[in-house]
Amino acid sequence: MDSGDVEEAVTEMVRVLGALVDRDWQHRAGSLDWSCWTTAVHVAHDLLAYAAQLAACPATGYLPIDLVVRPATPPAQVLQVITACGGLLSSALTTAAPTLRAWHWGPTDPGGFAALGVNEVLVHGYDITQGLGIRWLPPMRLCAAVLARLFPDAPTGDPRRVLLWSTGRVELDGRPRRTSWIVKAALD
């Protein structure tokens, strides 16, 4: 996965959620304990954190930085923050050498960080749409790419449903909803 995938995922999230900025974003985001607003800020934070990891290339641990979005920030501006942080990750991916390694529970290449970012955008975009009362599934192609990179042992089926099952959001073909999972971004 690469910068284009991150840009596509962020564009889709902002397109879908941009039409919903006048709704109450303090509703719970799907099955999460967070509000829709807090979940959106979390997405921006993770995109920024992945960009920072790529820029600094730490071999162990995450850099001690956090994104702070002022509590009174309206949803439309939170979406702009997501767009900005997605742009930072995309830029970091564009300039990163394929041989670069940075820490995410082990040495992770740029493609792994792209997959991590896309995963956050897709599954939390789903959570937020659930909380705001609309039906939406993430793009099939991006879900398939995330599954191939982060969940290589996932079952077959509709990649959108399989990704949502792999991340504990839905049941799948008689399989109970997962309560824990581990993404495989680091290279062996």
N, C-alpha and C positions, 0 to 999 in steps of 0.2 A: 504494500500500500504506500501511497505517497501524498505529497502536498495537494494534488488535485482531488484526492478522495476527501481530505479534510475540508477543503473549500466547498466541495459538493454537499457534504453532510451539513456544514454550518449554514450554507445557503438554504437548504431544504428546511432546517429547523427554524430559521428566521422567517422564511416564507409562511410556514404553517402557523407559528406562534405569533407572528406579526399581526395577523388578523384577529388575535385574541387578547390584545393588550388592554382592552377596556373591561375585561372580566376580572373577577376577584382572584388574584394570584396568591392570596393567603390560604386558599384551599389546599388540602393535603394532596401531594403529587402521587397519584396512583396508590400503590401499596406502601410507599415510603412514609417515614415519620416526618419528613420535611415538607414545607409548603412548596407550591409551584415556584414562588419567587426564590426561595433558598436553594431549590434544586437547580434553577437556572444559574444562579451565582456559583454553585458548585461546578457546573459545567465549565464556566469561564475560568474558574480557578484551576481546574485540571488541565485545560488547554494551555494556560500560562505556565503551569508547572512542567508540563512535557516540553514546552519550548525552552524553558530555562535549563532543563536537564540536557537537552541537545546542545545548547550554547556553551554550557560549562563542562560537560562530560565528566561528572563525578563518578568515581568507580564504586563508591559505597554510599548509599543513602540519598535521600532527597535533600535538595538545598533548603535551608531554613527561611523560606519566603512564603508569604500568604497574600492572596488578593483580598482587598477590603473594598466592598461596595457599600456605600452609605445606605442605611436602612430605609430612608425615604425615597430611594431611587425608583422611579416608575418602571414598569415592565418594558416599555419601549426602549428605555435607556439601558436596561440590563441586556436586552438583545443586542444593542450596540457594543456593549462590553464583550459579549460572546463573540461578536463579529471581529472585534479588535484582537482578542486573545486567539481566536482561530487563525487570524492573519499572521500573528506572531509565530504560531506553531507551523503554519504553512511556510513562512519565510525561513524558519530554522531548518525545516525539512529540505527546502530547496537548496540551501547552502551546505548542508551536511554531506560529507563524503560517505559513500556506501559502507566504508570500513569503520566509520565512527561507532563507538560503543559508549553508552551512558547507562547509569543504574536505574533499573526498575525491577527490583527483586532479582537482580542478576544483570549481566551485560546484555543490553538491548540495542538493536540497530535502529536506524531511522524508520524503517518499515514497521517495526514493532511499535514505535511511538506514534506513527500515523494511525495504526490500527487501534491503539489505546484511545487516541483522541476521537476517532470516528465512533468507536464503541460508546464512549461517554455521551456524545451528542445524540446518537440514535436511541439508546435505551432511556436516557433521561428525557429526551424529547417525547418519547412514548409516555413516560411517567407524567410529564406536565400536561400532555393532551388529555390523559385520563382524568387528571385533577380538574381540568377546565371543561370537562364534559363533552369532548369530541372524540370521534373514532378516527384513528390514524395509525397506519403501520409504516415503519421506516422503509426506505427504498431497498428492493430485493437485492440488487447488485452489490450495494455496500454491505448489507447484512451477510451475504455469501462471502465476501472478502474478509470481513471481520472474523467470521466463523473459521475460515481456512487458516487464519493467522493465530488467533487467540484461543480458539476452542477446537483444535484438530480432532478431538475424539467425539465431537458432537454427533448426534444421530442425523440421519438423512431426513429430508422433508423440506417444506417451504422455509427458506432461509430466514424469513422475517419471524415466523413462529418459533423456529429452532433457536434463533438468537435470544428472543424474549424468554424462552424456556431456560436457555443456558445461563441467563442472568437473573433467574428467579422471579420472573414476572407472570408467567402463565404455566398451566399444565400443558402437556404435549402427548397426544395419542396414548392416553392411559398412564403416562408417566406423571407422578405427582410433581407439584411445583417444587423447585429446588430452594433450599434455604441457605446454601453456601456454594461457592464456586471459586475456581482459581483460573485466572487468565494466564496464557503461556506466551508472554511477550518476550521474555529473555531467551537468548539463544543458548542451546546446550553446549 
